[in-house]
Amino acid sequence: MLEKNTQYRDKKTMLELVDIEPKGGPINQKNVDTEADLLGRPISAPIFISGMTGGHPETLEINKNIAMAAARFNIPMGVGSQRAMMEKDSLAYTYDVKKFARELILIGNIGASKLLVYDDKSVQRALDRIDADMLAIHTNPGQESIQPEGDLNFRGVMKRIFEVSRNIKQPVVVKEVGNGISKEVAASLNGHVYAIDVQGAGGTTWIGVETYRNKSRYGNAFWDWGIPTALSVLEAKSAFKGPVWSSGGIRTPKDVVKSIAIGAEICGMAKPIISSERSAGSDGVYLFLSKLITGVRNEMADLGFSSIKELSNAKVSFREPLNSILKQRRILKQK
Ligand SMILES: Cc1cc2nc3c(=O)[nH]c(=O)nc-3n(C[C@H](O)[C@H](O)[C@H](O)COP(=O)(O)O)c2cc1C
């Protein structure tokens, strides 16, 4: 599916409509510190790798290559849905990347609707089996609605998310898969989960993936359905008191810098990481991350920000139509 164009067609992240006011004149890159932290642990840049794969013997190599590159930069990584290993324990090794990268901050993954099937103990066991530090619960109604065998039973899912979050040891982040999270959904998660990972519109569309996979008649009509990433971050920040992560279509150092400036804690990426892994293995991912982090440092230097904390307090302005949408939705930048 990677060789197909499964990116949004007419919709962008809206990060292109965010402008950052420079803090002063440019500064020397040597004086820029990109270090951030997650769960009280330092990470070398406010970047993480979104969950993608696991469950098939071939995916061990991919997860291992990504994990080793992530560990070299000390940035967190997610695995793909752990459903396969929950159904068949013998597949757990395909997610078990900490044996190659002991210090990695690892994020487990399960679909929200699967929480109606699995009890809290099974979820806990799946996380402990791979020594995960967090759990990402993904919501993907857009994707499910295009799949012929899609699971459209979401009744009771919110209650299960709250229960799991309360009962497991690891902090929970609720993520989308590329359609974004609204302020209404963010408000309903407030106080129940640790973080929201918006995975908004502008990058990979799973409606697009399923349209190719299933030659769906409806897929094209909904291809671009979703809340652009920048808007989704601002929506979530306006209603949710915990950390909000920016993701979905993050591709460049500028995307990262703008995401932090509008209040995201960290930024996630999926497609560019798997593409670089497929083309050049762990070294490919390493090179991609190296260029990205250097680019973030350069951007920050040009704008006069010496730390991520300073950047997160940047003054920003919004171009149209983002500005009007934020007004219509009664959303202001929240720090
Ligand atoms: C190959 C691939 C597999 C993915 N598998 C999962 C998954 O198992 N669970 C999940 O929560 N998201 C999954 N995603 C979605 C990503 O985590 C992310 O939300 C989405 O791709 C948008 O980010 P991007 O624009 O950087 O690709 C997958 C994405 C890709 C590209």
The ligand as an ORCA input file, in Angstrom:
! r2SCAN-3c Opt
* xyz 0 1
  C       2.028      1.707      7.391
  C       1.201      2.333      8.477
  C       0.600      1.526      9.427
  C      -0.168      2.088     10.470
  N      -0.710      1.282     11.449
  C      -1.307      1.854     12.533
  C      -1.717      1.067     13.658
  O      -1.587     -0.154     13.682
  N      -2.279      1.709     14.727
  C      -2.454      3.065     14.740
  O      -2.919      3.615     15.750
  N      -2.109      3.824     13.675
  C      -1.531      3.258     12.594
  N      -1.123      4.047     11.541
  C      -1.473      5.475     11.537
  C      -0.331      6.352     11.987
  O      -0.005      6.108     13.336
  C      -0.696      7.855     11.800
  O      -1.787      8.147     12.644
  C      -1.093      8.239     10.382
  O      -0.345      7.516      9.437
  C      -0.907      9.741     10.123
  O       0.438     10.126     10.220
  P       1.356     10.458      8.915
  O       0.632     11.475      8.109
  O       2.641     10.935      9.485
  O       1.523      9.157      8.143
  C      -0.359      3.495     10.507
  C       0.251      4.301      9.513
  C       1.022      3.747      8.524
  C       1.641      4.651      7.481
*
